[in-house]
Amino acid sequence: MKLVYRKPLTFPLWAKFDVKNAEKQFYSLTANGVKYTVSDEVLPHFNHIEMAGFEASSIISYRISKNRKLKLYILCVFPQIRVNPNVTQGSFTYHFQSVDFKIKKEECLVKSVFLNGDLRIEQQSESFDIVRQFFPAYDKKALVENIIFTNKSSNSRTVFLNDYKACKKISGCYFADKNQYFAFTKVFYNNEPIDSRQKFTVEPGKSITLTVCYSAEALDLDEITNQIDKRQNFIGGLKNNLSVSTPDNLLNKMTELCKIRACESIFNTKNGLMHGPGGGNYYAALWTNDQCEYANPLFAYLGYKKGQEQSLNCYRLYSRLASSDKAIPTSIVACGDGIWNGAGDRGDTSMYLYGLCRYLLTAGDRETANELMPSIEKAVDYVVKNITDDYIVKVTVTSLKIVLKAEKQIFLHHALHTTLLYRLDIFTGHSVIMIGQIICYHLPRKSRWVLSNILVLMLKAMMHTGIVMRNADFVRGYAYRLPWAFLKERTKQ
């Protein structure tokens, strides 16, 4: 009998967020990123951040108590290591005890927290300024922390390292591959690994650095240092990908941080690169909404090569599941070994169709577009077959019903389908059956008028922004006519 691995909590029980302060702005912009300055008025303060590399993701929860003391909860997820049962949430997850310290007769109080592609927590005591900086390993199963102690007093002072567990063996009975794994916590000082319960003397005006590595593989200091360099180069490189510059500095910085989060959450698997939403549960898997519809089209704009490689891998894996007779499954899980469709048809084929067309048109790769055209045609066939008597693409369940009325749902979905497919038709030279043609033949006259105006506005926007480049005159001539007219004519060609 397979033993089920009991996952640790994603977030600690002590992380009780105060809904009364939910709308309060805690963080501010600085030249070094986003900063939270500790204020007695809003303590205790809780927060967490997730950061990732190709082999691991880390969620660091932190608590600043009323007396400004720090408490950490470090959770690492290793998507390639699969536990039983090997399902969506089947990534090996481990809670590492943070490496802590004490200074005799002094309290270490939190001063500020910085976010800018890494997490930096600044503390101070009577004698020391202390910086704790966390980096996700770029392509190793690890999280790295540097702890820097700077003696600001006029006397020599001593730092005492608390006890920690250097290595824990995890039995193979919990894992899908039946291999044995280890959870490592290694601390380095002066280029050498050290044991727990050590003490370090720091001279006045001097600094020392402890390097801590929380990992699922044994790494030496050179490998760890290399991971920090790779991470910093990765963050620096992203600044050259789709730079957003507006008069609103907050918008600029939020865009930059969102870009980092989207690009870092890509994981190696045995079936190629896979982007994951994260959150402690969702890794080494793909979804029609999160990846096909949301993240992948963004990577076409960013020009981030790993993101584009992941996007194409995602669409190719899904293209094998495209069918004229049944919906595309919601999710490809467990590094590509299985699928999940437990929610039923959420409009997943539409999500795949929209996201793929958007990606191909933005990337401008005609060869790939022709390669994936058979799956597009199957998806179009399925959607057309499932238009209901109310002229909505039939789904089992949809979150859109929460926020959109049925009529708006019709216009939104079909306007997107029609314009994208029309543009892809021009781009590839294929004659694709238009969803808009079917819709426009059957919609009531009032609804046709609303939909036609939406399509005309979208086509105008495409031309004025330069999105439609090829056959622009052809499109321009039709943009001011009723959409079903040019759709009908186009499908006859």
TABELFEN-V71050 format. One record per pair of residues at least 24 apart in sequence whose ideal C-beta (glycine too) atoms are under 7 Angstrom apart, sorted by the first residue. I is the first residue (numbers start at 1). J is the second residue. D is the distance in whole Angstrom. If there is no record, write none. Layout:
i=I j=J d=D
i=I j=J d=D
//
This chain:
i=2 j=84 d=4
i=3 j=84 d=7
i=3 j=173 d=5
i=3 j=174 d=6
i=4 j=84 d=6
i=4 j=85 d=7
i=5 j=83 d=4
i=5 j=84 d=6
i=5 j=174 d=4
i=7 j=93 d=5
i=8 j=75 d=7
i=8 j=93 d=6
i=8 j=94 d=7
i=8 j=95 d=4
i=10 j=59 d=6
i=10 j=75 d=6
i=10 j=280 d=3
i=11 j=48 d=6
i=11 j=61 d=6
i=12 j=61 d=6
i=12 j=73 d=4
i=14 j=63 d=6
i=14 j=71 d=7
i=15 j=46 d=5
i=15 j=48 d=7
i=15 j=61 d=5
i=15 j=63 d=7
i=16 j=46 d=7
i=17 j=46 d=6
i=29 j=249 d=6
i=29 j=250 d=6
i=29 j=253 d=6
i=32 j=114 d=6
i=32 j=116 d=6
i=33 j=114 d=5
i=33 j=115 d=6
i=33 j=116 d=3
i=34 j=115 d=5
i=34 j=116 d=7
i=34 j=253 d=7
i=35 j=112 d=6
i=35 j=114 d=5
i=36 j=112 d=6
i=36 j=113 d=4
i=37 j=112 d=5
i=38 j=64 d=6
i=38 j=68 d=6
i=38 j=110 d=5
i=38 j=111 d=6
i=38 j=112 d=6
i=43 j=68 d=7
i=49 j=115 d=6
i=49 j=119 d=5
i=50 j=278 d=5
i=51 j=119 d=7
i=51 j=136 d=4
i=51 j=264 d=7
i=52 j=136 d=5
i=52 j=264 d=5
i=52 j=265 d=5
i=52 j=278 d=7
i=53 j=136 d=5
i=53 j=137 d=5
i=53 j=138 d=5
i=53 j=139 d=6
i=53 j=264 d=7
i=54 j=138 d=7
i=54 j=139 d=5
i=54 j=266 d=7
i=54 j=267 d=6
i=54 j=268 d=5
i=55 j=80 d=7
i=55 j=137 d=7
i=55 j=139 d=6
i=55 j=140 d=6
i=55 j=141 d=5
i=55 j=268 d=6
i=56 j=136 d=7
i=56 j=137 d=6
i=56 j=141 d=5
i=56 j=142 d=6
i=56 j=143 d=7
i=57 j=265 d=7
i=57 j=278 d=6
i=57 j=283 d=6
i=58 j=136 d=5
i=58 j=143 d=4
i=59 j=280 d=6
i=60 j=119 d=6
i=60 j=134 d=6
i=62 j=121 d=7
i=64 j=110 d=5
i=68 j=109 d=4
i=68 j=110 d=5
i=69 j=109 d=7
i=70 j=110 d=5
i=70 j=121 d=7
i=70 j=123 d=6
i=72 j=98 d=4
i=74 j=98 d=5
i=74 j=143 d=7
i=74 j=214 d=6
i=75 j=280 d=7
i=76 j=143 d=6
i=76 j=214 d=6
i=77 j=280 d=7
i=77 j=283 d=6
i=78 j=141 d=5
i=78 j=216 d=5
i=79 j=267 d=5
i=79 j=269 d=7
i=79 j=276 d=7
i=79 j=283 d=4
i=79 j=284 d=4
i=80 j=268 d=7
i=80 j=269 d=6
i=80 j=284 d=7
i=80 j=335 d=7
i=81 j=175 d=7
i=81 j=181 d=6
i=81 j=216 d=6
i=82 j=175 d=7
i=82 j=176 d=4
i=82 j=177 d=7
i=82 j=334 d=6
i=82 j=335 d=7
i=83 j=174 d=5
i=83 j=175 d=6
i=83 j=176 d=7
i=84 j=174 d=6
i=84 j=175 d=7
i=84 j=176 d=6
i=86 j=176 d=4
i=86 j=334 d=5
i=86 j=337 d=7
i=87 j=333 d=6
i=87 j=334 d=7
i=88 j=281 d=7
i=88 j=282 d=7
i=88 j=285 d=6
i=88 j=331 d=7
i=88 j=333 d=5
i=88 j=340 d=6
i=89 j=281 d=5
i=90 j=334 d=6
i=91 j=283 d=5
i=91 j=284 d=6
i=92 j=181 d=7
i=92 j=216 d=7
i=93 j=280 d=7
i=94 j=183 d=5
i=96 j=183 d=7
i=96 j=185 d=6
i=96 j=214 d=4
i=97 j=164 d=6
i=97 j=165 d=6
i=99 j=164 d=5
i=99 j=185 d=7
i=99 j=187 d=6
i=99 j=212 d=5
i=100 j=162 d=5
i=101 j=159 d=5
i=101 j=160 d=6
i=101 j=161 d=5
i=101 j=162 d=6
i=102 j=160 d=5
i=102 j=162 d=7
i=103 j=127 d=7
i=103 j=128 d=6
i=103 j=157 d=7
i=103 j=159 d=6
i=104 j=158 d=7
i=117 j=235 d=4
i=117 j=260 d=5
i=127 j=151 d=6
i=127 j=152 d=7
i=127 j=153 d=4
i=127 j=157 d=5
i=128 j=152 d=7
i=128 j=157 d=7
i=135 j=228 d=5
i=135 j=231 d=5
i=136 j=231 d=7
i=137 j=227 d=4
i=138 j=227 d=5
i=138 j=230 d=4
i=138 j=231 d=5
i=138 j=234 d=6
i=139 j=230 d=7
i=140 j=215 d=7
i=140 j=217 d=6
i=140 j=219 d=6
i=140 j=223 d=7
i=140 j=227 d=6
i=141 j=215 d=6
i=141 j=216 d=4
i=141 j=217 d=5
i=142 j=213 d=6
i=142 j=214 d=7
i=142 j=215 d=4
i=142 j=219 d=6
i=142 j=227 d=7
i=143 j=214 d=5
i=144 j=211 d=7
i=144 j=213 d=6
i=144 j=224 d=6
i=144 j=227 d=6
i=144 j=228 d=6
i=145 j=212 d=4
i=146 j=209 d=6
i=146 j=211 d=6
i=147 j=209 d=7
i=147 j=210 d=4
i=147 j=212 d=7
i=148 j=207 d=6
i=148 j=209 d=5
i=149 j=202 d=6
i=149 j=207 d=6
i=149 j=208 d=5
i=150 j=207 d=4
i=151 j=202 d=4
i=151 j=203 d=6
i=151 j=204 d=6
i=151 j=205 d=7
i=151 j=206 d=6
i=153 j=204 d=6
i=154 j=204 d=5
i=155 j=204 d=6
i=156 j=201 d=6
i=156 j=202 d=7
i=156 j=203 d=6
i=156 j=204 d=7
i=157 j=202 d=6
i=158 j=199 d=5
i=158 j=200 d=7
i=158 j=201 d=5
i=159 j=199 d=7
i=159 j=200 d=5
i=159 j=202 d=7
i=160 j=199 d=5
i=161 j=196 d=6
i=161 j=197 d=6
i=161 j=198 d=5
i=161 j=199 d=7
i=162 j=196 d=7
i=163 j=196 d=5
i=163 j=197 d=6
i=164 j=196 d=5
i=181 j=216 d=6
i=183 j=216 d=6
i=184 j=213 d=7
i=184 j=215 d=5
i=184 j=218 d=6
i=185 j=214 d=6
i=186 j=213 d=5
i=187 j=212 d=5
i=188 j=221 d=5
i=191 j=221 d=6
i=235 j=260 d=6
i=238 j=263 d=6
i=241 j=302 d=5
i=241 j=303 d=5
i=241 j=304 d=5
i=242 j=301 d=6
i=242 j=302 d=5
i=242 j=303 d=7
i=259 j=302 d=7
i=262 j=295 d=6
i=262 j=298 d=6
i=263 j=302 d=7
i=263 j=304 d=5
i=263 j=307 d=6
i=266 j=306 d=6
i=266 j=307 d=7
i=266 j=310 d=5
i=269 j=335 d=4
i=269 j=336 d=6
i=270 j=335 d=5
i=270 j=336 d=7
i=271 j=317 d=7
i=271 j=335 d=6
i=271 j=336 d=3
i=272 j=313 d=4
i=273 j=306 d=6
i=273 j=309 d=6
i=273 j=310 d=4
i=273 j=313 d=5
i=274 j=310 d=7
i=274 j=314 d=7
i=275 j=310 d=5
i=284 j=334 d=7
i=284 j=335 d=5
i=285 j=331 d=6
i=285 j=332 d=6
i=285 j=333 d=4
i=285 j=334 d=7
i=286 j=314 d=5
i=286 j=317 d=7
i=286 j=331 d=6
i=286 j=332 d=5
i=287 j=330 d=6
i=287 j=331 d=5
i=288 j=328 d=6
i=288 j=330 d=6
i=288 j=348 d=4
i=288 j=351 d=4
i=288 j=352 d=5
i=289 j=351 d=5
i=292 j=318 d=6
i=292 j=351 d=5
i=292 j=352 d=5
i=292 j=355 d=4
i=292 j=356 d=7
i=293 j=351 d=4
i=293 j=354 d=6
i=293 j=355 d=4
i=296 j=355 d=6
i=296 j=359 d=5
i=297 j=355 d=6
i=297 j=358 d=4
i=297 j=359 d=5
i=297 j=362 d=6
i=300 j=359 d=5
i=300 j=362 d=4
i=300 j=363 d=4
i=301 j=362 d=6
i=308 j=363 d=7
i=311 j=359 d=6
i=312 j=368 d=7
i=315 j=356 d=5
i=315 j=372 d=6
i=318 j=352 d=6
i=319 j=372 d=6
i=319 j=375 d=4
i=322 j=375 d=4
i=322 j=378 d=4
i=322 j=379 d=5
i=323 j=378 d=6
i=323 j=382 d=6
i=324 j=378 d=5
i=324 j=381 d=4
i=324 j=382 d=5
i=325 j=382 d=7
i=327 j=382 d=7
i=328 j=352 d=5
i=343 j=397 d=6
i=344 j=396 d=3
i=344 j=397 d=5
i=345 j=395 d=5
i=345 j=396 d=4
i=346 j=395 d=6
i=346 j=396 d=7
i=346 j=397 d=6
i=346 j=398 d=6
i=347 j=393 d=6
i=347 j=395 d=5
i=347 j=398 d=6
i=349 j=379 d=5
i=349 j=382 d=5
i=349 j=383 d=6
i=350 j=383 d=6
i=350 j=393 d=6
i=350 j=413 d=6
i=350 j=417 d=7
i=352 j=379 d=6
i=353 j=379 d=4
i=353 j=380 d=7
i=353 j=383 d=7
i=353 j=417 d=7
i=354 j=416 d=5
i=354 j=417 d=7
i=354 j=420 d=6
i=357 j=420 d=4
i=357 j=421 d=6
i=357 j=424 d=5
i=358 j=420 d=6
i=360 j=424 d=6
i=361 j=423 d=6
i=361 j=424 d=6
i=361 j=427 d=6
i=366 j=427 d=7
i=366 j=428 d=6
i=369 j=424 d=7
i=369 j=427 d=6
i=369 j=428 d=5
i=370 j=428 d=6
i=373 j=428 d=6
i=373 j=430 d=5
i=376 j=432 d=7
i=377 j=432 d=7
i=380 j=421 d=7
i=380 j=432 d=6
i=380 j=433 d=6
i=380 j=435 d=7
i=383 j=435 d=6
i=384 j=433 d=6
i=384 j=435 d=6
i=384 j=438 d=6
i=387 j=438 d=6
i=391 j=439 d=6
i=391 j=442 d=6
i=391 j=443 d=6
i=411 j=450 d=6
i=411 j=451 d=6
i=411 j=454 d=6
i=414 j=439 d=5
i=414 j=451 d=7
i=415 j=451 d=6
i=415 j=454 d=4
i=415 j=455 d=6
i=415 j=458 d=6
i=418 j=455 d=6
i=418 j=483 d=7
i=418 j=487 d=7
i=419 j=455 d=6
i=419 j=458 d=5
i=419 j=459 d=7
i=423 j=468 d=6
i=425 j=490 d=7
i=426 j=470 d=6
i=426 j=471 d=5
i=427 j=470 d=7
i=431 j=491 d=7
i=431 j=493 d=7
i=433 j=491 d=6
i=434 j=487 d=5
i=434 j=491 d=6
i=436 j=483 d=6
i=436 j=484 d=7
i=436 j=487 d=5
i=437 j=484 d=6
i=437 j=487 d=4
i=437 j=488 d=6
i=437 j=491 d=6
i=440 j=483 d=6
i=440 j=484 d=3
i=440 j=487 d=7
i=441 j=484 d=7
i=451 j=483 d=7
i=452 j=482 d=5
i=452 j=483 d=5
i=455 j=483 d=4
i=456 j=480 d=7
//
